[in-house]
Amino acid sequence: MSFPKKKITPREEVKNGDVTMSSTEALKKVMAFIGGYRFLLLVSILLAGFTVVLQLYVPILFGDAIDSIIGKGQVDFSGVQVRLVKIAGMIVACAAGTFVMNMINNRMAYKIVQDIRSKAIRHIQVLPLSYLDAHSTGDIVGRIITDVDQISDGLLLGFTQLFSGIITIIVTLVFMFSKSVLITFLVLVLTPVSFLVARFISTRSFRMFRKMTDARGRQTALIEEMVGNEKVVKAFGYEDKASARFAVINKELQDYSRKAVFFSSITNPSTRAVNSVIYAVVALAGAFLILRGRLSVGGLSVLLSYANQYMKPFNDISSVITELQNALACAARVFTLIEEKPQSKDPAAQLPPAKGEVVITDVAFSYDKNRPLISHFSLHARPGMNIAIVGPTGCGKTTFINLLMRFYDVDGGNISIDGHGIYDYARQSLRRNYGMVLQDTWLMNGTVRENIAFGKPDASEDEIITAAKEAHSWEFIRRMPQGLDTVINDDSLSQGQKQLLCITRVMLCLPPMLILDEATSSIDTRTEIQIQQAFDKLMEGRTSFIVAHRLSTIRSADVILVMKDGKIIEQGNHEELMRRNGFYTNLYNSQFAKV
């Protein structure tokens, strides 16, 4: 037998928070996804360069047209006409190039977001249950849906404005140098001021956006929690407290959002103020050069146009910073999820169909390393045995089931099936050997047929109907509008009907071993008796583990394990345990005590 090598690290422990990721790290990870679309990215950059060159050549043509108007009666009409035709052609070509570039950018952004979301979903499938138990469903859903949507918005703005802006700055400088080296140097000297202002503001806005996304995640989790359990909320009069909790988080979200929007909103006006100063400097310097005969009026109009064009990308980029900072803050949350340490890697070997001998040797386990739960747990279940597990709440009954199914890995000891250590085989091959019915039911949005055949998709209709009749669910299924083809969701049926469908799933698969965790808790007494008879038939020759709170349902079990504080304190069949007059006897009598 082999022992599991995986140990739960502090990062996997319940109650530990996520590791914070910086905006630089998040950007690098986004760039890695962008790298998968290099060809589209290259075409987008080339089109950006093409449209920018056309846009920036237009002022030169306008300047030449102005210089063609020397004075009264000295207008070169043919030259002006030629240049105007060229300008019109360039505008049309530029519009076409911009359209194609935007289409490519949209495709890239949506494909990248699709890849990120797909990877996040795939990674959730391999995360240990310790992570999923420590994070609310609303928070995880918020990361995959809302946060990824924010990444999409940031990427779209980034692709459409960032590339064009950078190319515009470079090409503008080249054209400006061709007109006046002095004025170009003046512009370059003043440019860092705009950068410093934008950087000062963006570093503060990112921190606020990160706090904002965290608050939004907690708000989504609270909404999901309250709406999903509205009956319990109303039953206990928790509405006011729920509203108060929401108000606290909503106030935090409001404060962080206001500060984030404030910092991001002053970026554009601040850079525009700097840009206006630069524009004024160009106009003043150009006027002096005209007086000295070193620059024409048309040349000055070109330089003023370029000064405006040169500053415009900074304004665009500064406006993009708001979305980019928000997108990077959201990306940090998404990539923190994606990079969370997965469960230990599965071996390639497949566990063969089980005969049902389960041996548990000196197993130890705890969710919190400071609070031991199960210790020195040993059990030998022979094929075909019905083993019931009873005990007070919190004694480790459900944890024992989690260890059998490898939802959690033991901290010490070993579990084997038919002499095969379960840690030497793939989890899925282990779980195929168990049929499990839990107290908590779950149905997917789909037809009744799809829900029943969840574990056996190739089942025939006759097999499904036979399983439904044995599970006593056929009576209400056949009364549905479309029978097996009726579309249902988790709210379409009563709790008892949902549990009957879950039992039908197991009846259809006929696994070699069974796990029943209060499988009939939501079913009426008459139907429970019928289901118990069906279970008795199903359990014949199959090793079965039955977690029970109603001790009357497990009197016929071959072995009853009495658990307390994570240990087996008594073991035997019902008659043996009652004769001992110990903990089981007190537990049993307490359920039938006369008031």
KOLTI-720171 format. One record per residue (C-alpha): chain; x negated, y, z negated. Coordinates in steps of 0.001 Angstrom, whole numbers, plus 500000, padded with zeros to 6 digits. Layout:
residues N
+---+--------+--------+--------+
| c |      u |      v |      w |
+---+--------+--------+--------+
| A |      X |      Y |      Z |
...
+---+--------+--------+--------+
This chain:
residues 595
+---+--------+--------+--------+
| c |      u |      v |      w |
+---+--------+--------+--------+
| A | 500000 | 500000 | 500000 |
| A | 498837 | 503547 | 500684 |
| A | 499275 | 506753 | 498741 |
| A | 500342 | 510127 | 500149 |
| A | 497460 | 512500 | 500656 |
| A | 499591 | 515630 | 500739 |
| A | 499794 | 517726 | 497601 |
| A | 502047 | 520719 | 497215 |
| A | 499914 | 523853 | 497242 |
| A | 500758 | 527047 | 495344 |
| A | 501879 | 528619 | 498604 |
| A | 504539 | 525928 | 498975 |
| A | 505822 | 526226 | 495459 |
| A | 509348 | 527427 | 494862 |
| A | 509706 | 531105 | 493906 |
| A | 506479 | 532165 | 495581 |
| A | 506897 | 534985 | 498097 |
| A | 505630 | 535260 | 501654 |
| A | 502119 | 536377 | 502394 |
| A | 502137 | 539981 | 503657 |
| A | 500910 | 540446 | 507235 |
| A | 499444 | 543717 | 508497 |
| A | 500637 | 545489 | 511643 |
| A | 497289 | 544740 | 513337 |
| A | 497657 | 541012 | 512691 |
| A | 501260 | 541081 | 513913 |
| A | 500203 | 542934 | 517087 |
| A | 497495 | 540343 | 517818 |
| A | 500025 | 537548 | 517522 |
| A | 502485 | 539344 | 519812 |
| A | 499658 | 539855 | 522325 |
| A | 498993 | 536102 | 522255 |
| A | 502567 | 535517 | 523468 |
| A | 502204 | 538262 | 526079 |
| A | 499103 | 536460 | 527367 |
| A | 501330 | 533656 | 528641 |
| A | 502697 | 536050 | 531278 |
| A | 499417 | 537441 | 532606 |
| A | 500555 | 537502 | 536231 |
| A | 503708 | 539504 | 535503 |
| A | 501682 | 541755 | 533224 |
| A | 499108 | 542375 | 535986 |
| A | 501826 | 543158 | 538548 |
| A | 503466 | 545544 | 536051 |
| A | 500173 | 547358 | 535444 |
| A | 499487 | 547640 | 539198 |
| A | 502965 | 549020 | 539813 |
| A | 502501 | 551432 | 536918 |
| A | 499273 | 552632 | 538496 |
| A | 500941 | 552900 | 541913 |
| A | 503861 | 554997 | 540626 |
| A | 501624 | 557186 | 538466 |
| A | 499278 | 557999 | 541357 |
| A | 502261 | 558929 | 543530 |
| A | 503736 | 561102 | 540775 |
| A | 500451 | 562872 | 540144 |
| A | 499706 | 563444 | 543818 |
| A | 502961 | 565349 | 544223 |
| A | 501680 | 568441 | 542267 |
| A | 498655 | 568611 | 544619 |
| A | 501017 | 568740 | 547604 |
| A | 503074 | 571423 | 545861 |
| A | 499900 | 573383 | 545141 |
| A | 498825 | 573133 | 548766 |
| A | 502312 | 574253 | 549827 |
| A | 502030 | 577292 | 547508 |
| A | 498611 | 578168 | 548908 |
| A | 500148 | 577935 | 552421 |
| A | 502273 | 580945 | 551466 |
| A | 499518 | 583586 | 551588 |
| A | 501740 | 586621 | 551771 |
| A | 504500 | 588367 | 553682 |
| A | 504465 | 587169 | 557258 |
| A | 501593 | 584763 | 556525 |
| A | 503483 | 581532 | 555797 |
| A | 502340 | 578237 | 557346 |
| A | 505842 | 576796 | 557833 |
| A | 504655 | 573639 | 559628 |
| A | 502178 | 572907 | 556810 |
| A | 504879 | 573451 | 554174 |
| A | 507285 | 571184 | 556082 |
| A | 504745 | 568350 | 556389 |
| A | 503972 | 568511 | 552684 |
| A | 507661 | 568538 | 551715 |
| A | 508279 | 565418 | 553855 |
| A | 505329 | 563703 | 552149 |
| A | 506693 | 564700 | 548751 |
| A | 510124 | 563211 | 549599 |
| A | 508530 | 559960 | 550786 |
| A | 506419 | 559687 | 547642 |
| A | 509433 | 560284 | 545390 |
| A | 511362 | 557465 | 547132 |
| A | 508365 | 555075 | 546928 |
| A | 507820 | 556006 | 543299 |
| A | 511473 | 555323 | 542429 |
| A | 511330 | 551903 | 544122 |
| A | 508100 | 551000 | 542322 |
| A | 509521 | 552117 | 538971 |
| A | 512658 | 550007 | 539531 |
| A | 510644 | 546860 | 540278 |
| A | 508290 | 547551 | 537359 |
| A | 511220 | 547899 | 534943 |
| A | 512715 | 544638 | 536201 |
| A | 509408 | 542862 | 535578 |
| A | 509045 | 544456 | 532143 |
| A | 512563 | 543400 | 531177 |
| A | 511883 | 539840 | 532278 |
| A | 508607 | 539742 | 530355 |
| A | 510170 | 541138 | 527183 |
| A | 513096 | 538717 | 527195 |
| A | 510913 | 535705 | 528043 |
| A | 508452 | 536570 | 525257 |
| A | 511277 | 537001 | 522750 |
| A | 512763 | 533702 | 523918 |
| A | 509404 | 532002 | 523319 |
| A | 509041 | 533530 | 519843 |
| A | 512570 | 532545 | 518838 |
| A | 512152 | 529011 | 520227 |
| A | 508890 | 528560 | 518360 |
| A | 510487 | 529807 | 515144 |
| A | 513379 | 527352 | 515495 |
| A | 511008 | 524457 | 516255 |
| A | 508861 | 525364 | 513266 |
| A | 511844 | 525384 | 510921 |
| A | 512382 | 521734 | 511849 |
| A | 508952 | 520808 | 510455 |
| A | 508931 | 523052 | 507389 |
| A | 509023 | 521264 | 504037 |
| A | 512291 | 521436 | 502135 |
| A | 510416 | 523278 | 499382 |
| A | 510176 | 526318 | 501687 |
| A | 513808 | 526140 | 502814 |
| A | 514977 | 525710 | 499218 |
| A | 512967 | 528770 | 498152 |
| A | 514378 | 531078 | 500877 |
| A | 518003 | 531987 | 501416 |
| A | 519721 | 530974 | 504632 |
| A | 520621 | 534606 | 505330 |
| A | 516970 | 535691 | 505137 |
| A | 515809 | 532981 | 507549 |
| A | 518682 | 533670 | 509971 |
| A | 517903 | 537405 | 509774 |
| A | 514295 | 536783 | 510794 |
| A | 515228 | 534678 | 513814 |
| A | 518126 | 536839 | 515033 |
| A | 517831 | 540453 | 513859 |
| A | 514053 | 540722 | 513537 |
| A | 513386 | 539092 | 516893 |
| A | 515893 | 541478 | 518513 |
| A | 513878 | 544375 | 517076 |
| A | 510734 | 542886 | 518606 |
| A | 512548 | 542800 | 521951 |
| A | 513446 | 546492 | 521726 |
| A | 509860 | 547397 | 520826 |
| A | 508407 | 545336 | 523665 |
| A | 510752 | 546896 | 526229 |
| A | 509741 | 550402 | 525225 |
| A | 506118 | 549378 | 525006 |
| A | 506020 | 547833 | 528464 |
| A | 507968 | 550589 | 530183 |
| A | 506259 | 553603 | 528591 |
| A | 502972 | 552496 | 527071 |
| A | 501346 | 551164 | 530252 |
| A | 502571 | 554044 | 532394 |
| A | 501502 | 556526 | 529733 |
| A | 497936 | 555221 | 529478 |
| A | 497503 | 555123 | 533257 |
| A | 499010 | 558618 | 533547 |
| A | 496437 | 559980 | 531079 |
| A | 493498 | 558411 | 532968 |
| A | 494635 | 559392 | 536469 |
| A | 495588 | 562911 | 535339 |
| A | 492099 | 563483 | 533977 |
| A | 490581 | 562358 | 537275 |
| A | 492759 | 564795 | 539261 |
| A | 492128 | 567606 | 536760 |
| A | 488356 | 567132 | 537041 |
| A | 488700 | 567510 | 540810 |
| A | 490346 | 570920 | 540291 |
| A | 488475 | 572404 | 537305 |
| A | 485835 | 570793 | 535080 |
| A | 486008 | 573621 | 532505 |
| A | 489766 | 573412 | 531911 |
| A | 489616 | 569607 | 531791 |
| A | 487006 | 569758 | 529029 |
| A | 489194 | 572193 | 527079 |
| A | 492072 | 569735 | 527300 |
| A | 489872 | 566804 | 526195 |
| A | 488535 | 568749 | 523191 |
| A | 492062 | 569450 | 521936 |
| A | 493415 | 565928 | 522636 |
| A | 492127 | 564263 | 519400 |
| A | 494291 | 566647 | 517374 |
| A | 497385 | 565012 | 518866 |
| A | 495971 | 561544 | 518098 |
| A | 495175 | 562420 | 514489 |
| A | 498662 | 563793 | 513897 |
| A | 500303 | 560700 | 515411 |
| A | 498074 | 558298 | 513444 |
| A | 498671 | 560115 | 510161 |
| A | 502403 | 559768 | 510581 |
| A | 502488 | 556228 | 512068 |
| A | 500597 | 554622 | 509173 |
| A | 503214 | 555903 | 506764 |
| A | 506153 | 555009 | 508964 |
| A | 504961 | 551383 | 509274 |
| A | 504963 | 550946 | 505508 |
| A | 508497 | 552275 | 505323 |
| A | 509674 | 550105 | 508225 |
| A | 508192 | 547032 | 506546 |
| A | 510047 | 547805 | 503307 |
| A | 513171 | 548507 | 505345 |
| A | 513083 | 545101 | 507089 |
| A | 512502 | 543313 | 503770 |
| A | 515502 | 545098 | 502242 |
| A | 517589 | 544277 | 505304 |
| A | 516653 | 540603 | 504960 |
| A | 517759 | 540591 | 501307 |
| A | 520966 | 542364 | 502269 |
| A | 521719 | 539783 | 504983 |
| A | 521074 | 536986 | 502484 |
| A | 523460 | 538526 | 499942 |
| A | 526203 | 539026 | 502549 |
| A | 525845 | 535425 | 503733 |
| A | 525937 | 534210 | 500135 |
| A | 529015 | 536223 | 499140 |
| A | 531042 | 535711 | 502325 |
| A | 530214 | 531999 | 502486 |
| A | 531422 | 531515 | 498903 |
| A | 534247 | 534041 | 498819 |
| A | 536636 | 531646 | 497080 |
| A | 534242 | 531198 | 494171 |
| A | 533640 | 534962 | 494067 |
| A | 537384 | 535639 | 493799 |
| A | 538040 | 532776 | 491418 |
| A | 535575 | 534155 | 488869 |
| A | 536369 | 537809 | 489464 |
| A | 532856 | 538504 | 490710 |
| A | 533907 | 541070 | 493342 |
| A | 532756 | 544139 | 491385 |
| A | 529417 | 542595 | 490461 |
| A | 528879 | 541471 | 494049 |
| A | 529637 | 544983 | 495251 |
| A | 527248 | 546400 | 492650 |
| A | 524459 | 544065 | 493758 |
| A | 525138 | 545028 | 497365 |
| A | 525126 | 548713 | 496464 |
| A | 521664 | 548424 | 494868 |
| A | 520163 | 546719 | 497935 |
| A | 522068 | 549030 | 500272 |
| A | 520656 | 552046 | 498420 |
| A | 517125 | 550653 | 498794 |
| A | 517748 | 550053 | 502497 |
| A | 519123 | 553578 | 502855 |
| A | 516101 | 555129 | 501120 |
| A | 513547 | 553142 | 503113 |
| A | 515430 | 553741 | 506373 |
| A | 515656 | 557478 | 505731 |
| A | 511948 | 557735 | 504984 |
| A | 511023 | 555553 | 507960 |
| A | 513193 | 557603 | 510324 |
| A | 511878 | 560857 | 508836 |
| A | 508225 | 559953 | 509384 |
| A | 508883 | 558570 | 512850 |
| A | 511069 | 561514 | 513881 |
| A | 508433 | 564137 | 513059 |
| A | 505882 | 562368 | 515256 |
| A | 507323 | 563674 | 518514 |
| A | 507831 | 567317 | 517429 |
| A | 504347 | 567379 | 515893 |
| A | 502642 | 566131 | 519041 |
| A | 504791 | 568451 | 521150 |
| A | 503582 | 571414 | 519091 |
| A | 499973 | 570401 | 519733 |
| A | 500759 | 569889 | 523408 |
| A | 502287 | 573367 | 523696 |
| A | 499044 | 574834 | 522361 |
| A | 497076 | 572879 | 524964 |
| A | 499437 | 574084 | 527723 |
| A | 498970 | 577697 | 526625 |
| A | 495169 | 577287 | 526596 |
| A | 495235 | 575910 | 530162 |
| A | 497419 | 578799 | 531353 |
| A | 495156 | 581419 | 529723 |
| A | 491902 | 579852 | 530957 |
| A | 493351 | 579393 | 534443 |
| A | 494387 | 583060 | 534599 |
| A | 490818 | 584184 | 533841 |
| A | 489453 | 581795 | 536511 |
| A | 491875 | 583243 | 539094 |
| A | 490688 | 586765 | 538271 |
| A | 487116 | 585635 | 538853 |
| A | 488058 | 583968 | 542125 |
| A | 487165 | 580472 | 540927 |
| A | 490739 | 579151 | 541130 |
| A | 493726 | 579749 | 543398 |
| A | 497308 | 580313 | 542279 |
| A | 498252 | 576955 | 543752 |
| A | 495348 | 575354 | 541885 |
| A | 496573 | 576845 | 538601 |
| A | 500096 | 575520 | 539238 |
| A | 498545 | 572075 | 539803 |
| A | 496531 | 572276 | 536558 |
| A | 499566 | 573452 | 534574 |
| A | 501579 | 570608 | 536011 |
| A | 498785 | 568183 | 535122 |
| A | 498459 | 569627 | 531622 |
| A | 502158 | 568960 | 531135 |
| A | 501848 | 565503 | 532758 |
| A | 498792 | 564749 | 530622 |
| A | 500596 | 565598 | 527406 |
| A | 503868 | 563906 | 528352 |
| A | 502475 | 560365 | 527839 |
| A | 501409 | 561365 | 524327 |
| A | 504971 | 562497 | 523646 |
| A | 506334 | 559270 | 525151 |
| A | 503868 | 557136 | 523221 |
| A | 504648 | 558977 | 519994 |
| A | 508358 | 558288 | 520534 |
| A | 507523 | 554651 | 521244 |
| A | 505614 | 554464 | 517952 |
| A | 508908 | 554483 | 516039 |
| A | 510171 | 551370 | 517801 |
| A | 506744 | 549744 | 517838 |
| A | 506281 | 550215 | 514093 |
| A | 509725 | 548762 | 513450 |
| A | 509045 | 545919 | 515911 |
| A | 505674 | 545125 | 514308 |
| A | 507211 | 545121 | 510823 |
| A | 509836 | 542653 | 512070 |
| A | 507173 | 540640 | 513922 |
| A | 505205 | 540316 | 510674 |
| A | 508245 | 538686 | 509019 |
| A | 508843 | 536367 | 511965 |
| A | 505198 | 535284 | 512271 |
| A | 504977 | 534755 | 508515 |
| A | 507766 | 532213 | 508975 |
| A | 506157 | 530666 | 512064 |
| A | 502785 | 530327 | 510321 |
| A | 504162 | 528887 | 507097 |
| A | 502382 | 525607 | 506394 |
| A | 504435 | 522725 | 507853 |
| A | 505106 | 519440 | 506163 |
| A | 502297 | 516890 | 506296 |
| A | 501763 | 515449 | 509761 |
| A | 503605 | 512259 | 510589 |
| A | 501596 | 509147 | 511474 |
| A | 502320 | 507751 | 514928 |
| A | 503315 | 504326 | 513579 |
| A | 507021 | 503516 | 513493 |
| A | 508527 | 501711 | 510511 |
| A | 510209 | 498507 | 511774 |
| A | 513879 | 497807 | 510973 |
| A | 514022 | 497194 | 507249 |
| A | 515099 | 494046 | 505475 |
| A | 515770 | 496120 | 502372 |
| A | 513011 | 495426 | 499828 |
| A | 512160 | 498751 | 498201 |
| A | 509296 | 498960 | 495708 |
| A | 508642 | 502155 | 493755 |
| A | 505377 | 502159 | 491821 |
| A | 504582 | 504623 | 489032 |
| A | 505989 | 507630 | 490915 |
| A | 505536 | 511148 | 489555 |
| A | 507116 | 514303 | 490952 |
| A | 508063 | 517854 | 489984 |
| A | 509315 | 520885 | 491902 |
| A | 507464 | 523206 | 489572 |
| A | 504016 | 521960 | 488549 |
| A | 504477 | 523504 | 485103 |
| A | 507675 | 521525 | 484492 |
| A | 507313 | 517761 | 485138 |
| A | 510535 | 516113 | 486273 |
| A | 509901 | 512466 | 487199 |
| A | 507017 | 510511 | 485713 |
| A | 506016 | 506809 | 485609 |
| A | 509070 | 505842 | 487667 |
| A | 508957 | 502221 | 488876 |
| A | 511616 | 500047 | 490515 |
| A | 511803 | 496842 | 492555 |
| A | 514940 | 496580 | 494707 |
| A | 515377 | 493244 | 496459 |
| A | 517180 | 493011 | 499826 |
| A | 520952 | 493253 | 499506 |
| A | 520977 | 494688 | 495982 |
| A | 523451 | 497368 | 494988 |
| A | 521636 | 499785 | 492697 |
| A | 523558 | 502497 | 490885 |
| A | 521836 | 505537 | 489395 |
| A | 523574 | 507302 | 486535 |
| A | 522614 | 509869 | 483962 |
| A | 523270 | 513412 | 482766 |
| A | 522992 | 516423 | 485065 |
| A | 519390 | 517334 | 485868 |
| A | 517945 | 513931 | 484996 |
| A | 516494 | 513416 | 488513 |
| A | 519138 | 511341 | 490334 |
| A | 519276 | 513491 | 493495 |
| A | 515511 | 514027 | 493327 |
| A | 515100 | 510249 | 493432 |
| A | 517144 | 510214 | 496667 |
| A | 515002 | 513035 | 498092 |
| A | 511879 | 510971 | 497457 |
| A | 513378 | 507852 | 499048 |
| A | 514177 | 509827 | 502216 |
| A | 510858 | 511738 | 502134 |
| A | 512606 | 515085 | 501975 |
| A | 509906 | 515670 | 499369 |
| A | 506628 | 513774 | 498970 |
| A | 505683 | 512311 | 495608 |
| A | 502882 | 513851 | 493552 |
| A | 501615 | 510451 | 492509 |
| A | 502419 | 506772 | 492873 |
| A | 503853 | 505125 | 495970 |
| A | 507056 | 503943 | 497649 |
| A | 507121 | 500991 | 500041 |
| A | 509750 | 499239 | 502160 |
| A | 509222 | 495548 | 502948 |
| A | 505604 | 495952 | 501878 |
| A | 505005 | 498964 | 504166 |
| A | 503947 | 502205 | 502454 |
| A | 506382 | 504842 | 503712 |
| A | 503588 | 507438 | 504029 |
| A | 501924 | 505347 | 506744 |
| A | 504911 | 505761 | 509076 |
| A | 506817 | 508558 | 510804 |
| A | 509553 | 510140 | 508695 |
| A | 512184 | 509696 | 511396 |
| A | 511588 | 505934 | 511594 |
| A | 512009 | 505771 | 507808 |
| A | 515255 | 507754 | 507848 |
| A | 516722 | 505604 | 510637 |
| A | 516750 | 502751 | 508133 |
| A | 519050 | 504653 | 505769 |
| A | 522654 | 505682 | 506085 |
| A | 523364 | 508580 | 503771 |
| A | 526639 | 510091 | 502587 |
| A | 526279 | 513079 | 500270 |
| A | 528675 | 514970 | 498042 |
| A | 527962 | 518076 | 500150 |
| A | 529466 | 517562 | 503586 |
| A | 528361 | 519126 | 506842 |
| A | 529985 | 519271 | 510271 |
| A | 528646 | 520956 | 513386 |
| A | 530700 | 523065 | 515781 |
| A | 531796 | 520474 | 518325 |
| A | 534346 | 517754 | 518956 |
| A | 535310 | 515096 | 516446 |
| A | 533643 | 512547 | 518740 |
| A | 530337 | 514471 | 518689 |
| A | 530426 | 514770 | 514913 |
| A | 531039 | 511052 | 514394 |
| A | 528445 | 509988 | 516984 |
| A | 525870 | 512396 | 515511 |
| A | 523503 | 509547 | 514634 |
| A | 524441 | 507303 | 517566 |
| A | 525100 | 509470 | 520657 |
| A | 525481 | 506468 | 522992 |
| A | 528324 | 504902 | 520979 |
| A | 531370 | 503791 | 522980 |
| A | 534876 | 505020 | 522230 |
| A | 535871 | 501603 | 520903 |
| A | 532950 | 501669 | 518457 |
| A | 533903 | 505159 | 517290 |
| A | 537567 | 504225 | 516792 |
| A | 536619 | 501025 | 514925 |
| A | 534322 | 502991 | 512595 |
| A | 537041 | 505609 | 512047 |
| A | 539586 | 502936 | 511136 |
| A | 537177 | 501282 | 508687 |
| A | 536477 | 504691 | 507100 |
| A | 540219 | 505481 | 507014 |
| A | 539714 | 508693 | 509008 |
| A | 541572 | 507475 | 512118 |
| A | 544963 | 508382 | 510670 |
| A | 544300 | 512134 | 510661 |
| A | 542056 | 512055 | 513765 |
| A | 544775 | 510577 | 516010 |
| A | 547202 | 513297 | 514843 |
| A | 544889 | 516056 | 516050 |
| A | 545846 | 517934 | 519268 |
| A | 543156 | 516261 | 521424 |
| A | 542279 | 513360 | 519159 |
| A | 538561 | 512614 | 519289 |
| A | 538049 | 515507 | 521702 |
| A | 539451 | 518137 | 519315 |
| A | 536913 | 520884 | 518722 |
| A | 536263 | 521503 | 515017 |
| A | 533891 | 523418 | 512782 |
| A | 533009 | 523290 | 509105 |
| A | 536181 | 525243 | 508206 |
| A | 538662 | 523285 | 510349 |
| A | 539288 | 520421 | 507934 |
| A | 539909 | 519861 | 504254 |
| A | 537002 | 518812 | 502059 |
| A | 538348 | 515277 | 501898 |
| A | 538725 | 515011 | 505682 |
| A | 535192 | 516288 | 506173 |
| A | 533875 | 513670 | 503779 |
| A | 535788 | 510940 | 505617 |
| A | 534140 | 512003 | 508883 |
| A | 530723 | 511881 | 507209 |
| A | 531510 | 508359 | 505985 |
| A | 532613 | 507437 | 509517 |
| A | 529181 | 508476 | 510822 |
| A | 527535 | 505921 | 508567 |
| A | 530112 | 503262 | 509423 |
| A | 529234 | 503755 | 513096 |
| A | 525446 | 503459 | 512671 |
| A | 525471 | 500382 | 510376 |
| A | 521993 | 501048 | 508920 |
| A | 520117 | 498332 | 506968 |
| A | 520130 | 500444 | 503770 |
| A | 522619 | 502901 | 502267 |
| A | 522440 | 505979 | 500046 |
| A | 525752 | 507143 | 498591 |
| A | 525590 | 510311 | 496488 |
| A | 529109 | 510771 | 495101 |
| A | 530385 | 509839 | 498552 |
| A | 534062 | 509806 | 497547 |
| A | 534123 | 512822 | 495222 |
| A | 536554 | 514833 | 497406 |
| A | 538935 | 512004 | 498320 |
| A | 542253 | 511166 | 496684 |
| A | 542471 | 508093 | 494458 |
| A | 544446 | 505941 | 496921 |
| A | 542065 | 506645 | 499802 |
| A | 539077 | 506227 | 497479 |
| A | 540162 | 502668 | 496708 |
| A | 540418 | 501945 | 500450 |
| A | 537035 | 503563 | 501112 |
| A | 535475 | 501631 | 498253 |
| A | 536713 | 498418 | 499852 |
| A | 535193 | 499514 | 503169 |
| A | 531924 | 500363 | 501398 |
| A | 531929 | 496975 | 499686 |
| A | 532187 | 495367 | 503085 |
| A | 529495 | 497671 | 504527 |
| A | 527115 | 497046 | 501604 |
| A | 527220 | 493260 | 502009 |
| A | 523640 | 492197 | 502697 |
| A | 522403 | 495794 | 502601 |
| A | 520250 | 497421 | 499940 |
| A | 522316 | 500289 | 498577 |
| A | 521513 | 503171 | 496235 |
| A | 524603 | 504730 | 494683 |
| A | 524489 | 507949 | 492684 |
| A | 527637 | 508094 | 490596 |
| A | 529177 | 510327 | 487968 |
| A | 532390 | 508326 | 487642 |
| A | 531053 | 505158 | 486060 |
| A | 534195 | 503194 | 486875 |
| A | 533102 | 503132 | 490546 |
| A | 529809 | 501295 | 489896 |
| A | 530836 | 498535 | 487463 |
| A | 530167 | 495901 | 490131 |
| A | 526636 | 497121 | 490929 |
| A | 523872 | 494510 | 490676 |
| A | 521629 | 496890 | 488756 |
| A | 522464 | 500168 | 487017 |
| A | 519571 | 502522 | 486366 |
| A | 520215 | 504909 | 483504 |
| A | 518049 | 508006 | 483907 |
| A | 517231 | 510719 | 481427 |
| A | 514569 | 513426 | 481720 |
| A | 513154 | 511860 | 484891 |
| A | 512660 | 508379 | 483406 |
| A | 514575 | 505103 | 483507 |
| A | 515619 | 504561 | 479910 |
| A | 517960 | 501609 | 480478 |
| A | 518366 | 499058 | 483261 |
| A | 520789 | 496166 | 483849 |
| A | 524307 | 495399 | 485052 |
| A | 527417 | 496862 | 483464 |
| A | 528043 | 494027 | 481000 |
| A | 524428 | 493901 | 479841 |
| A | 524262 | 497645 | 479267 |
| A | 527561 | 497710 | 477394 |
| A | 526334 | 494934 | 475078 |
| A | 523241 | 496963 | 474230 |
| A | 525474 | 499741 | 472883 |
| A | 522923 | 502365 | 473931 |
| A | 522917 | 505549 | 475998 |
| A | 524918 | 503988 | 478876 |
| A | 527581 | 502758 | 476473 |
| A | 527985 | 506247 | 475018 |
| A | 528078 | 507732 | 478530 |
| A | 530683 | 505213 | 479681 |
| A | 532882 | 505544 | 476620 |
| A | 532792 | 509342 | 476826 |
| A | 534555 | 509176 | 480192 |
| A | 537377 | 507067 | 478809 |
| A | 537660 | 508523 | 475341 |
| A | 541183 | 509272 | 474199 |
| A | 541942 | 512916 | 473530 |
+---+--------+--------+--------+
